[in-house]
Amino acid sequence: MLKKFYKIIIVPYTLFLLYLMFFGMGRTQMEDNLLTIEPIFSTINFIKGCISWKDIVVIVVGNVVMFIPFGFLGWIFPELKELKSLLFTFISAITIVEAIQYFTRMGIFEVDDIILNTFGVFLGFLIRGIVEKKFKNWVA
């Protein structure tokens, strides 16, 4: 039952995330292409410069939590049941999305986003394992 629900919801969810990444939250095309390749330091600087905790939660925690559902992709694609193949595929895909943001100037190519999003997928993978063990009857 959970797998069927996941199969139905993951495509619209992915489209919603892509919308947020390119057009959501008042995004407009930037005048310059921006590239942030200092892992972790740019996020730390962002947190130091934040006015409110809400900004930190929305941006930093959101970059992790919003990608947890992709840790369940093994339910749809059997080749992504293993962590190594899931992470390799996800990192490749999210890097392409970040590059498109850079080239269209509809966002910033940020290595931290890739790291945080991938951590979200990893958490989703762990949660998927727990769900499969605890709710065997619901997963089918």
KOLBA-275574 format. One record per residue (C-alpha): x, y, z. Coordinates in steps of 0.1 Angstrom, whole numbers, padded with zeros to 4 digits, always signed. Layout:
XYZ...
% end
This chain:
+0000+0000+0000+0028+0025+0009+0047+0016-0023+0016+0023-0044+0010+0056-0027+0047+0065-0031+0045+0057-0068+0016+0081-0072+0030+0110-0052+0067+0111-0061+0063+0126-0096+0041+0155-0085+0064+0160-0055+0095+0161-0078+0078+0186-0101+0069+0207-0070+0105+0207-0058+0118+0216-0093+0093+0245-0093+0106+0257-0059+0142+0254-0071+0137+0275-0102+0107+0297-0096+0095+0294-0060+0100+0318-0031+0101+0349-0054+0130+0338-0076+0139+0359-0105+0167+0356-0130+0199+0369-0116+0222+0393-0135+0253+0372-0128+0259+0334-0127+0267+0326-0091+0288+0296-0080+0295+0286-0044+0320+0258-0042+0333+0262-0006+0316+0233+0010+0302+0239+0045+0318+0274+0048+0291+0290+0027+0264+0275+0049+0281+0286+0081+0285+0321+0067+0248+0320+0057+0238+0310+0092+0260+0337+0107+0244+0363+0085+0208+0352+0090+0184+0376+0107+0160+0349+0119+0159+0313+0128+0131+0309+0103+0155+0316+0074+0179+0290+0088+0152+0264+0091+0137+0270+0057+0169+0270+0038+0193+0246+0057+0169+0221+0072+0146+0224+0042+0175+0213+0019+0177+0181+0040+0141+0173+0048+0127+0181+0013+0149+0154-0002+0141+0125+0023+0114+0111+0000+0141+0103-0027+0156+0078-0003+0126+0056-0011+0133+0055-0049+0143+0018-0045+0106+0010-0042+0101+0021-0078+0135+0014-0093+0150-0019-0080+0185-0009-0092+0183+0019-0066+0177-0003-0036+0214-0003-0027+0228+0029-0011+0258+0032-0034+0237+0032-0066+0211+0054-0051+0236+0081-0039+0255+0079-0072+0224+0084-0092+0210+0111-0070+0243+0131-0068+0245+0130-0106+0209+0142-0110+0211+0170-0084+0244+0182-0098+0227+0185-0132+0198+0205-0116+0223+0228-0098+0241+0233-0131+0209+0242-0149+0202+0267-0121+0236+0282-0127+0233+0284-0165+0198+0297-0165+0207+0322-0137+0176+0310-0118+0196+0301-0088+0231+0295-0075+0252+0264-0081+0260+0255-0045+0280+0225-0034+0264+0228+0000+0230+0222-0015+0243+0190-0031+0257+0179+0002+0226+0188+0022+0202+0173-0004+0223+0141-0005+0222+0138+0033+0184+0140+0030+0184+0111+0005+0206+0092+0029+0182+0098+0058+0153+0087+0035+0172+0055+0027+0176+0048+0064+0140+0056+0071+0130+0033+0042+0148+0004+0059+0131+0011+0092+0097+0013+0075+0102-0019+0056+0111-0038+0088+0084-0023+0111+0055-0021+0086+0060-0051+0064+0023-0055+0058+0019-0018+0048+0048-0017+0024+0037-0042-0002
% end
